[in-house]
Amino acid sequence: MTNRYEALPPEGSRPFDLDHAIQRIDDEAAKVRPADQDYLRSRTAVWLLFEAGIERKVDTGEITRQRANEIRATDRALREINQRRDQRFGLLTVSAVTERLYNDLLHADRLDEPLTLGVLDIDKFRDVNNLYGHSVGDKVLEETVKHYDLEDSVFGRWGGDEFLLYFRGQSVVEVFPQVSALNANYPAQLESIRKRHTIVDPITMSIGLTQHIPGQRVEQLIERADKVLYVAKAQGRNRVVHD
């Protein structure tokens, strides 16, 4: 699903093989660019100190072996979460959101549950960047994340001005009214930026929604939603359309 280094496989993709994980770590370490070798060595040294400290606490009885393992696992999980989010906006990266979608599609197929995906595209965002500068464009992206990153859905980056938004356990018929209402309020979310920088037209969003078909691959689902997005664009932008 992704070219990002990962010793552990995505959840649900295949059984965990420790020997494979160790070999992957060794192989990837050997490929590190010369410019990054010093950083790798320094971080490895810090990790070894951390490991030694954990082991000392186990030996002295300060913590149990189970607690030590929990600390290590939590540390790794937190580092993975950090790597999977855009540092500027706190948004799931392309590889992270597609990996999560892959796992959630497996889950949906296994439990015979619906999943609805939307591809979102900020209308004429290139004009905002070209006419008002990338700093203004970044402010638009920041407000966009605040507006569409909901608690009951998964939201992530798909391109420069495109995003993926999906809902687990909900059909497209259930999702459509919620997303339509959300999208109708989007220009108001951006109104202060528009006025501050004297942007002529309201900033709007077009969205294409589609529901997962059991057995369908991630790429096929995204392609279907993308085609619906083009319908929304062709109909005049600033709208939500589903197939």
C-alpha positions as CSV (number, residue, x, y, z in Angstrom):
1,M,0.0,0.0,0.0
2,T,2.9,2.4,0.7
3,N,6.6,2.9,0.1
4,R,7.0,4.3,3.6
5,Y,9.4,2.2,5.7
6,E,7.5,0.0,8.1
7,A,8.9,-3.1,9.8
8,L,5.5,-4.1,11.1
9,P,2.8,-5.0,8.5
10,P,-0.5,-3.0,8.3
11,E,-3.1,-4.4,10.7
12,G,-5.1,-7.2,9.1
13,S,-2.8,-7.5,6.1
14,R,-0.9,-10.6,7.0
15,P,0.3,-12.6,10.1
16,F,3.2,-10.9,11.9
17,D,6.6,-12.5,11.2
18,L,9.3,-11.4,13.7
19,D,12.1,-12.7,11.5
20,H,10.8,-10.8,8.6
21,A,10.5,-7.6,10.7
22,I,14.1,-7.9,11.9
23,Q,15.4,-8.5,8.4
24,R,13.4,-5.5,7.1
25,I,15.0,-3.3,9.8
26,D,18.5,-4.5,8.8
27,D,17.8,-4.0,5.1
28,E,16.4,-0.5,5.5
29,A,19.2,0.6,7.8
30,A,21.7,-0.4,5.2
31,K,20.0,1.8,2.6
32,V,20.0,5.0,4.7
33,R,21.7,7.9,2.9
34,P,25.2,8.9,4.0
35,A,23.8,12.3,5.1
36,D,21.4,10.5,7.5
37,Q,23.9,8.0,8.9
38,D,24.9,10.2,11.8
39,Y,21.3,10.8,12.8
40,L,20.6,7.1,12.6
41,R,23.5,6.3,14.9
42,S,22.6,9.0,17.4
43,R,18.9,7.9,17.5
44,T,20.0,4.3,17.8
45,A,22.2,5.3,20.8
46,V,19.3,7.1,22.4
47,W,17.1,4.1,21.9
48,L,19.7,1.7,23.4
49,L,19.9,3.9,26.5
50,F,16.1,3.9,26.7
51,E,16.1,0.1,26.4
52,A,18.8,-0.3,29.0
53,G,16.9,2.0,31.4
54,I,13.7,-0.1,30.9
55,E,15.6,-3.3,31.6
56,R,17.2,-1.9,34.8
57,K,13.7,-1.0,36.1
58,V,12.6,-4.6,35.4
59,D,15.7,-6.0,37.1
60,T,15.2,-3.9,40.2
61,G,11.5,-4.7,40.4
62,E,10.3,-1.2,39.8
63,I,8.2,-2.3,36.9
64,T,7.0,-5.7,35.6
65,R,8.1,-7.3,32.4
66,Q,4.5,-6.8,31.1
67,R,4.7,-3.1,31.9
68,A,8.0,-2.8,30.1
69,N,6.6,-4.3,27.0
70,E,3.6,-2.0,27.2
71,I,5.9,1.0,27.4
72,R,7.8,-0.1,24.4
73,A,4.7,-0.9,22.4
74,T,3.1,2.5,23.3
75,D,6.3,4.4,22.4
76,R,6.3,2.7,19.0
77,A,2.6,3.4,18.4
78,L,3.0,7.1,19.3
79,R,6.0,7.4,16.9
80,E,4.0,5.8,14.2
81,I,1.0,8.1,14.8
82,N,3.4,11.1,14.6
83,Q,4.9,9.9,11.3
84,R,1.5,9.4,9.8
85,R,0.3,12.9,10.3
86,D,1.3,16.0,8.3
87,Q,3.4,18.2,10.7
88,R,1.9,21.4,9.3
89,F,-1.8,20.6,9.7
90,G,-1.9,17.4,11.8
91,L,-3.6,15.7,9.0
92,L,-3.2,12.0,8.0
93,T,-0.8,11.7,5.1
94,V,-1.6,10.1,1.8
95,S,0.0,6.8,2.8
96,A,-1.6,6.8,6.2
97,V,-5.1,7.5,5.1
98,T,-5.0,4.9,2.3
99,E,-3.6,2.3,4.7
100,R,-6.4,3.0,7.2
101,L,-8.9,2.8,4.4
102,Y,-7.4,-0.5,3.2
103,N,-7.8,-2.0,6.7
104,D,-11.3,-0.6,7.2
105,L,-12.5,-2.0,3.8
106,L,-11.3,-5.5,5.1
107,H,-13.3,-4.9,8.3
108,A,-16.4,-3.7,6.3
109,D,-16.3,-6.8,4.1
110,R,-15.7,-9.2,7.0
111,L,-18.7,-7.8,8.9
112,D,-20.8,-6.9,5.9
113,E,-21.0,-3.3,6.9
114,P,-21.3,-0.2,4.6
115,L,-18.5,2.3,4.1
116,T,-18.9,5.6,2.3
117,L,-16.0,7.5,0.8
118,G,-15.8,11.1,-0.4
119,V,-13.1,12.8,-2.5
120,L,-13.0,16.5,-1.7
121,D,-11.4,19.2,-3.9
122,I,-11.2,22.9,-3.0
123,D,-12.6,24.9,-5.9
124,K,-10.1,27.0,-7.8
125,F,-7.5,26.6,-5.0
126,R,-4.7,27.1,-7.5
127,D,-6.0,30.6,-8.1
128,V,-5.8,31.3,-4.4
129,N,-2.2,30.2,-4.3
130,N,-1.2,32.0,-7.5
131,L,-3.0,35.3,-6.8
132,Y,-2.7,35.6,-3.0
133,G,0.3,33.5,-2.2
134,H,1.0,30.2,-0.6
135,S,0.8,31.6,2.9
136,V,-2.8,32.4,2.3
137,G,-3.3,29.0,0.7
138,D,-1.9,27.4,3.9
139,K,-4.4,29.3,6.0
140,V,-7.2,27.9,3.7
141,L,-5.9,24.4,4.2
142,E,-5.7,24.8,7.9
143,E,-9.3,26.0,8.2
144,T,-10.4,23.2,5.8
145,V,-8.9,20.6,8.2
146,K,-10.7,22.1,11.1
147,H,-14.0,22.0,9.2
148,Y,-13.9,18.5,7.8
149,D,-11.9,16.5,10.3
150,L,-14.9,15.0,12.2
151,E,-14.9,12.6,15.1
152,D,-17.1,10.0,13.5
153,S,-15.1,9.8,10.2
154,V,-11.5,9.5,8.9
155,F,-10.1,12.5,7.0
156,G,-6.7,12.7,5.2
157,R,-4.7,14.3,2.5
158,W,-5.0,13.0,-1.0
159,G,-3.2,15.8,-3.0
160,G,-2.4,19.4,-3.0
161,D,-6.0,20.6,-2.7
162,E,-7.7,17.2,-2.5
163,F,-8.7,15.1,0.5
164,L,-10.3,11.8,1.4
165,L,-13.2,11.6,3.9
166,Y,-14.8,8.3,4.8
167,F,-17.4,7.0,7.1
168,R,-17.4,3.5,8.6
169,G,-20.7,1.7,9.1
170,Q,-22.7,4.3,7.2
171,S,-24.3,4.1,3.7
172,V,-24.0,6.9,1.2
173,V,-27.7,7.7,1.8
174,E,-27.0,8.3,5.5
175,V,-23.8,10.3,4.9
176,F,-25.1,12.5,2.1
177,P,-27.3,14.9,4.2
178,Q,-24.5,15.3,6.8
179,V,-21.8,16.1,4.3
180,S,-24.1,18.4,2.3
181,A,-24.8,20.4,5.4
182,L,-21.1,20.5,6.3
183,N,-20.2,21.6,2.8
184,A,-22.9,24.3,2.8
185,N,-21.2,25.9,5.9
186,Y,-17.7,25.7,4.5
187,P,-17.6,29.1,2.8
188,A,-18.6,30.7,6.1
189,Q,-15.6,28.9,7.8
190,L,-13.3,30.6,5.2
191,E,-15.1,34.0,5.1
192,S,-12.7,35.8,7.6
193,I,-9.7,34.7,5.5
194,R,-11.5,35.8,2.3
195,K,-12.2,39.3,3.7
196,R,-8.8,39.7,5.3
197,H,-7.0,39.1,2.0
198,T,-9.7,40.6,-0.2
199,I,-10.2,37.4,-2.1
200,V,-12.9,38.1,-4.7
201,D,-14.9,34.9,-4.8
202,P,-16.1,32.8,-1.9
203,I,-13.9,29.7,-1.2
204,T,-16.0,26.6,-1.8
205,M,-15.6,22.8,-2.0
206,S,-16.8,20.1,-4.4
207,I,-17.3,16.6,-3.1
208,G,-17.9,13.2,-4.8
209,L,-19.4,10.5,-2.6
210,T,-19.7,6.8,-3.3
211,Q,-20.4,3.6,-1.3
212,H,-18.0,0.7,-1.1
213,I,-18.9,-2.4,-3.0
214,P,-17.9,-5.6,-1.2
215,G,-14.7,-7.0,-2.5
216,Q,-13.7,-3.7,-4.2
217,R,-10.1,-2.6,-3.9
218,V,-9.0,0.8,-2.4
219,E,-7.9,2.1,-5.8
220,Q,-11.3,1.2,-7.4
221,L,-13.3,2.9,-4.6
222,I,-11.2,6.1,-4.8
223,E,-11.5,6.1,-8.6
224,R,-15.3,5.8,-8.4
225,A,-15.5,8.7,-5.9
226,D,-13.1,10.8,-8.1
227,K,-15.4,10.3,-11.1
228,V,-18.4,11.5,-9.0
229,L,-16.3,14.5,-7.9
230,Y,-15.8,15.5,-11.6
231,V,-19.6,15.4,-12.0
232,A,-19.9,17.9,-9.1
233,K,-17.3,20.1,-10.8
234,A,-19.1,19.9,-14.1
235,Q,-22.4,20.8,-12.5
236,G,-20.9,24.1,-11.3
237,R,-18.8,23.3,-8.2
238,N,-19.6,24.1,-4.6
239,R,-21.8,20.9,-4.2
240,V,-21.9,17.3,-3.0
241,V,-22.8,14.6,-5.5
242,H,-23.1,10.9,-5.0
243,D,-23.5,8.0,-7.5
